Amino acid sequence: MKSCRIDKFVWSIRLAKTRSLSSSAISKGKIRLNGLGIKPAKEVKLGDEISIVRHNATFTFRIIQLLDKRVGAKLVKDYIVDVTPPEEHEKMELYRLSQKVYRENGSGKPSKKDRRDLEDFINNWQ
């Protein structure tokens, strides 16, 4: 196999949950190929770099082998190499920590009292 569509490749290596989510992320510019905005039907080749924006971090992967069907999570490392700079991993970890501090997991949506307390805090900040 010489080339593969990027939307199918991103889905096949489990960077997107479904192929339609992969296509929409590409169309919105959240997934780039070699630093350029592309269309979902763009063909990828060996050595291309896929950049994915997640929250505030950009993860970059280099293609080392093409595939024609979805693979298990343990086999993904045979097809791509993570070339993301350490700073981007730190950004994502900082984002995760800030989300955890902001609202405890499983606590549901804020109550009316929580919202009022937050508004008071923001208004009295200055």
C-alpha positions, -999 to +999 in steps of 0.1 A: +000+000+000+016+033-011-009+058+004-040+061+025-066+088+032-058+108+063-093+106+078-091+068+075-055+067+088-063+088+119-092+066+127-073+034+120-045+043+145-070+053+171-064+090+172-101+096+166-130+075+180-149+074+147-141+081+111-167+109+109-151+126+140-118+122+123-131+139+091-148+168+111-116+174+131-096+176+099-122+200+083-120+222+115-082+224+113-076+205+145-056+178+125-029+190+102-006+171+078+030+184+077+019+216+093-007+224+066-044+225+067-059+198+045-091+181+035-102+146+048-095+129+014-058+139+014-034+110+009-007+104+035+027+088+028+055+073+049+074+100+068+045+125+069+038+142+102+003+144+116-003+172+142-034+170+164-046+198+187-061+187+219-073+214+243-042+236+245-015+211+234-004+200+199+007+164+196+028+154+166+032+119+152+054+106+123+040+079+100+064+049+098+040+024+082+007+026+064-023+004+070-056-004+054-077-014+084-082-004+121-057-019+145-057-027+182-043-002+206-012-023+213-003-023+176-004+015+171+033+019+179+041-002+148+026+025+126+034+059+142+061+074+163+053+102+188+076+132+181+058+156+203+081+180+222+080+176+260+066+211+265+034+200+248+030+170+271+035+194+301+008+218+287-017+189+285-008+177+321-013+213+333-047+214+316-057+181+332-046+193+366-065+226+362-096+208+352-094+185+382-090+215+406-118+234+390-144+208+396-142+174+412-149+145+389-184+131+395-197+161+414-223+170+388-231+204+375-227+234+398-256+243+421-271+277+423-251+284+455-219+273+437-226+296+408-233+326+431-201+319+451-182+319+418-198+351+406-191+368+439-154+357+438-150+370+402-168+403+409-148+409+441-115+399+425-104+435+417 
